Amino acid sequence: MSAGIDALKSALPEGAWTQDPDLIDPHLREWRDKYFGQTPIMLTPRSTDEVAAAVKICAEHKLPIMPQGGNTGLVGGNTPQGEVLISLKKMTAIRDINPTANAITVEAGATLQSVLDAADAADRKFPLTLSSQGSCTIGGVLSTNAGGNHVLKYGTTKELVFGVEAVLADGSIFNGLTSLRKDNTGYDLSRLFLGAEGTLGVITAATLKLFPKPKYVQRALIGLDSAAVAVSLLEPFRAGGRLAMFELMPSIGYRAVVDNFEAVRDPFSDKHPWYLLCDWEVDSEEDGLSIAENVIGHALENNTVKDAVIAMNETQAAELLSIREHMSAGQKFLGGSVKHDITVPIDKIPEFFIRADAAVQKVIPGCRPVGFGHFGDGNIHYNIAQPEGADKEQFLANWDALSQPVFDIVDTLGGSISAEHGIGIMKRDDLAQRASPVKMKLLRMIKTALDPDGIMNPRVMV
Ligand SMILES: Cc1cc2nc3c(=O)[nH]c(=O)nc-3n(C[C@H](O)[C@H](O)[C@H](O)COP(=O)(O)OP(=O)(O)OC[C@H]3O[C@@H](n4cnc5c(N)ncnc54)[C@H](O)[C@@H]3O)c2cc1C
């Protein structure tokens, strides 16, 4: 290994690598403090050519590589355990923006926020929003096929990409950057890298799809008695194709936010068992109010909905969104939490909650499920907080014992054990056990074809 590390140090310019523990340390721990890592060297290339040069040396010396973006991934695929860490954080350029083609080409280390801002400045929308958007990068969101709050209308990241530029496991550069909407010249190679979690190559840039900016976004927060009510609201709320967000929050998670963050305010005077946050993208403020008042008014009249707040201006809209944005952080106030990112057919969500809540109570009586998230996509972050007063570490030792019954229920409902966070290290064994043998064979064949020596993020996914 040391010959390979020396070769990297002499091939790359000063400033493009470091072995300083203080500089590397933040890259070895992740957001949930679940994984801690180590690396012999962190590379911070500034160009695709530098990435290619580094990967070529790693290939020659058979050094394993882990690419890293904003380090906000939630399945452990971003924490190295001895791999050479390639941080894309210095490759942040917006290479091109073409409003006519509705396309933007950006380097992999650009944060999602910087792309949202660049699109906005060009009077366009890039429709991917995550609470981590200030830190997560384009390389990361592509590699995890991130979802977020607008999948309901625009799809996951995979649907927002024209093509990618990537450094392959032998150091060669694949240039799939294009803004062509039609190109049927063989396999869709760019797509291979989407959701691949760095196991097939290092994404260095991408051309992304832009959309017309909605003229007005109408937001509302609604108090509900049950998740079943949310299912019944989906159809009337999405009539006309303008519904862009449909996010569910349970009382326990909602209270953890509004009771603990000074900057977040509960707009309701009463408490509700569930809350639903909705956006409609419309042509004018009048249209927004009319849609919200109409569908919510109808639900209030027939007693489906208990209470609602319709945002009357941008400040109120931002206040409502901030409750949802604090949902992950808020759960830290509940102590240790076992996390799941699952998806089931939307109409099966209420059944999922009933069965999963009962199953986890059998494992740890008194544990507190906090199922929230992208209800409109069938995607629930089914987190389980420790029983009040329990020992955090002891509780977290039950991670697998709590997860297996949850995943069993997901499987019987025809769902997926990873909706948007990926497989990483956390779910690698679960994938191997639960996916069909043919799917596993295909995944491994693709991996071996693109990375025959298994150097690209080798502990992740397959
Ligand atoms: C508060 C919070 C909220 C979140 N909300 C959401 C949400 O709503 N929806 C959602 O989908 N996710 C969400 N996430 C998860 C996370 O933000 C996403 O997975 C994001 O896509 C990760 O991007 P990143 O740049 O931080 O990637 P990293 O964490 O650095 O890496 C993630 C994976 O991608 C690989 N990778 C990174 N860059 C590259 C590259 N250039 N080439 C090849 N492989 C690469 C890594 O090796 C790793 O396997 C959230 C996370 C946090 C902390």
The ligand as an SDF file (V2000), in Angstrom:
LIG
                    3D

 53 58  0  0  0  0  0  0  0  0999 V2000
  -30.5180   16.1850    7.5070 C   0  0  0  0  0  0  0  0  0  0  0  0
  -30.4810   15.2470    6.3370 C   0  0  0  0  0  0  0  0  0  0  0  0
  -31.5820   15.1650    5.5150 C   0  0  0  0  0  0  0  0  0  0  0  0
  -31.5710   14.3070    4.4110 C   0  0  0  0  0  0  0  0  0  0  0  0
  -32.6790   14.2570    3.6170 N   0  0  0  0  0  0  0  0  0  0  0  0
  -32.6790   13.4330    2.5510 C   0  0  0  0  0  0  0  0  0  0  0  0
  -33.8230   13.3540    1.7070 C   0  0  0  0  0  0  0  0  0  0  0  0
  -34.8470   13.9900    1.9240 O   0  0  0  0  0  0  0  0  0  0  0  0
  -33.7490   12.5320    0.6370 N   0  0  0  0  0  0  0  0  0  0  0  0
  -32.6320   11.7920    0.3510 C   0  0  0  0  0  0  0  0  0  0  0  0
  -32.6220   11.0770   -0.6430 O   0  0  0  0  0  0  0  0  0  0  0  0
  -31.5460   11.8520    1.1490 N   0  0  0  0  0  0  0  0  0  0  0  0
  -31.5320   12.6390    2.2200 C   0  0  0  0  0  0  0  0  0  0  0  0
  -30.4350   12.6910    3.0300 N   0  0  0  0  0  0  0  0  0  0  0  0
  -29.2600   11.8440    2.7330 C   0  0  0  0  0  0  0  0  0  0  0  0
  -28.1360   12.5330    1.9480 C   0  0  0  0  0  0  0  0  0  0  0  0
  -28.1840   13.9140    2.0510 O   0  0  0  0  0  0  0  0  0  0  0  0
  -28.1850   12.1100    0.5080 C   0  0  0  0  0  0  0  0  0  0  0  0
  -27.9320   10.7220    0.4360 O   0  0  0  0  0  0  0  0  0  0  0  0
  -27.1680   12.8270   -0.3990 C   0  0  0  0  0  0  0  0  0  0  0  0
  -27.4720   12.4360   -1.7060 O   0  0  0  0  0  0  0  0  0  0  0  0
  -25.7240   12.4950   -0.1180 C   0  0  0  0  0  0  0  0  0  0  0  0
  -24.9000   13.4300   -0.8200 O   0  0  0  0  0  0  0  0  0  0  0  0
  -23.4070   13.7180   -0.3400 P   0  0  0  0  0  0  0  0  0  0  0  0
  -22.7730   14.6290   -1.3110 O   0  0  0  0  0  0  0  0  0  0  0  0
  -23.3900   14.1530    1.0640 O   0  0  0  0  0  0  0  0  0  0  0  0
  -22.7810   12.2710   -0.4950 O   0  0  0  0  0  0  0  0  0  0  0  0
  -21.8080   11.4630    0.5000 P   0  0  0  0  0  0  0  0  0  0  0  0
  -22.4820   11.2880    1.8070 O   0  0  0  0  0  0  0  0  0  0  0  0
  -20.4770   12.0870    0.5230 O   0  0  0  0  0  0  0  0  0  0  0  0
  -21.7450   10.0790   -0.2490 O   0  0  0  0  0  0  0  0  0  0  0  0
  -22.8740    9.2670   -0.3870 C   0  0  0  0  0  0  0  0  0  0  0  0
  -22.5280    8.0820   -1.2960 C   0  0  0  0  0  0  0  0  0  0  0  0
  -22.2720    8.5430   -2.6180 O   0  0  0  0  0  0  0  0  0  0  0  0
  -20.9270    8.2280   -3.0010 C   0  0  0  0  0  0  0  0  0  0  0  0
  -20.4090    9.3920   -3.7310 N   0  0  0  0  0  0  0  0  0  0  0  0
  -20.3640   10.6780   -3.2910 C   0  0  0  0  0  0  0  0  0  0  0  0
  -19.8690   11.4640   -4.2590 N   0  0  0  0  0  0  0  0  0  0  0  0
  -19.5910   10.6650   -5.3090 C   0  0  0  0  0  0  0  0  0  0  0  0
  -19.0470   10.8950   -6.6100 C   0  0  0  0  0  0  0  0  0  0  0  0
  -18.7040   12.1190   -7.0190 N   0  0  0  0  0  0  0  0  0  0  0  0
  -18.8970    9.8280   -7.4400 N   0  0  0  0  0  0  0  0  0  0  0  0
  -19.2400    8.5750   -7.0450 C   0  0  0  0  0  0  0  0  0  0  0  0
  -19.7410    8.3180   -5.8260 N   0  0  0  0  0  0  0  0  0  0  0  0
  -19.9240    9.3380   -4.9780 C   0  0  0  0  0  0  0  0  0  0  0  0
  -20.1850    7.9430   -1.7180 C   0  0  0  0  0  0  0  0  0  0  0  0
  -19.1050    7.0700   -1.9260 O   0  0  0  0  0  0  0  0  0  0  0  0
  -21.2840    7.3190   -0.8600 C   0  0  0  0  0  0  0  0  0  0  0  0
  -21.4500    5.9690   -1.1870 O   0  0  0  0  0  0  0  0  0  0  0  0
  -30.4180   13.5250    4.1430 C   0  0  0  0  0  0  0  0  0  0  0  0
  -29.3060   13.6160    4.9810 C   0  0  0  0  0  0  0  0  0  0  0  0
  -29.3270   14.4670    6.0690 C   0  0  0  0  0  0  0  0  0  0  0  0
  -28.1090   14.5490    6.9220 C   0  0  0  0  0  0  0  0  0  0  0  0
  1  2  1  0
  2  3  1  0
  2 52  2  0
  3  4  2  0
  4  5  1  0
  4 50  1  0
  5  6  2  0
  6  7  1  0
  6 13  1  0
  7  8  2  0
  7  9  1  0
  9 10  1  0
 10 11  2  0
 10 12  1  0
 12 13  2  0
 13 14  1  0
 14 15  1  0
 14 50  1  0
 15 16  1  0
 16 17  1  0
 16 18  1  0
 18 19  1  0
 18 20  1  0
 20 21  1  0
 20 22  1  0
 22 23  1  0
 23 24  1  0
 24 25  2  0
 24 26  1  0
 24 27  1  0
 27 28  1  0
 28 29  2  0
 28 30  1  0
 28 31  1  0
 31 32  1  0
 32 33  1  0
 33 34  1  0
 33 48  1  0
 34 35  1  0
 35 36  1  0
 35 46  1  0
 36 37  1  0
 36 45  1  0
 37 38  2  0
 38 39  1  0
 39 40  1  0
 39 45  2  0
 40 41  1  0
 40 42  2  0
 42 43  1  0
 43 44  2  0
 44 45  1  0
 46 47  1  0
 46 48  1  0
 48 49  1  0
 50 51  2  0
 51 52  1  0
 52 53  1  0
M  END
$$$$
